[in-house]
Amino acid sequence: QVQPVESGGGLVQPGGSLRLSCVVSETIYEIRAMAWFRQASGKQRELVAHMTSAGGSLVADSVKGRFTISTISRDNAKITVYLQMDSLKPEDTAVYYCNAATDRAAYWGQGTQVTVSS
């Protein structure tokens, strides 16, 4: 079972930083890509950043220059991907979800709350 597990959310002041982590265990199906999405209250879920196992990555225009999705690390059949979030703004407040994709399906984590407020 591929089950992403997120951590690292919390309350931070505007201008602050947080690093989110997502760990997923590989099964017989290799993870091809991992991504971070977010969903603010009353809004649709949106893509924040995406990275493939080949190393390609992208971030949404709304967070470009502030958020970084790091290199996927593999250890004992577990993959960890990080989302470094700097210069946080109140509009970054949302539940952040990790998504892991194999050739067959995509899997969602439970989400971690990020609140940016003074």
N, C-alpha and C positions, 0 to 999 in steps of 0.2 A: 504494500500500500504506500503510495506516494502522498505524504502529508506534510506540507510546509508548516513550519512553526516560526512565528515572528516573535521578536522581543526588541526592547529598546525604546518604546514609546514613553511619553510622559508629558509633563507640563514644563514649558520653557518660556522665557521672556522673549519678546521681539528682539531680533538680532542675535539670538543665541543659536546653539548647535545641538543636534542630536544625531546619533548613529543607530540606525535600525539594522537588525540582523535577521536573516531567514535561513533556517537549516532544513534541509530535506534529505531523506534517505533514498538513495537510488535502489531500484529493484532490478528486475531483468530488463526493464525498459530504461534506456539511457535518457537522462535529462538533456534536452536540446537547448532550452532557453529558460531564463528566469526573469521575472519582471516585478516591479512594484506598481501598484495602483493605489488610488486613494478615493475616498468617498466622503464628501462633506455633507452635513445634515441638509436634507432637502434637495440634494444634487445627485447627478448621475456619477457612477464610478468612472474615473478617468485614469489613463495611463500616465505614470510619472517617469519611469525609466525602465529600460529593457536591455538585457544582455544575452548573447548567444554563447553556447559552449565553444564556439570558434573564436570568441573574443570581441565580436562586434557589439557595439552598444549605442544607445541613444537616450536622450532625456527630453522631456517635454519642454516646449518653448517657455512655459510659465515658470520653470525652475532652472532653466539653463544658466550656468554660471554660479549657481548656489548649491545645487544637488549633484552628487556624484555617485554612480553605481560602480562598485569596485569589481576587481577581477574575481571570478568565481574560484573558490578554493575547494579542493577535494581531499578528504581525509577519511579513511576507513569507510568508504562507500557513502559518506555524507558530504553533501555540497552546502557551502555557506556563501551567501551573497549579502553584501552590505549596501546600505543606502546612507551615505554621509550627507547630512542636511545642515547647511550653514546659512547664516543671515536669514533666519526664519522670520516669516511674517504672519500676522494673524490669519490671513487668508490661506495659509498652509494647514490650518487646523482641519483635521479629518481623521477618519479611521484609515490606516494604511494596511493594504493587503499584499501579501506575497503570492505570486503565481508561478508554478513550475509546469513546464510543458514537455511531454514526451512526444514520440511520433504518433501515439494513439490518443492522448487526451491531455487536458490541462487541469491542474489541481490548485485549489485555493486554500490559503491559511485562514485562521479565525480572525485575523486582523489585530492591529495594535493602535491604540488611540494616541494621537499627537495633538496637543493643545498648545497654541502659541498665544499667550496673554500676559499682560502686565498686572 
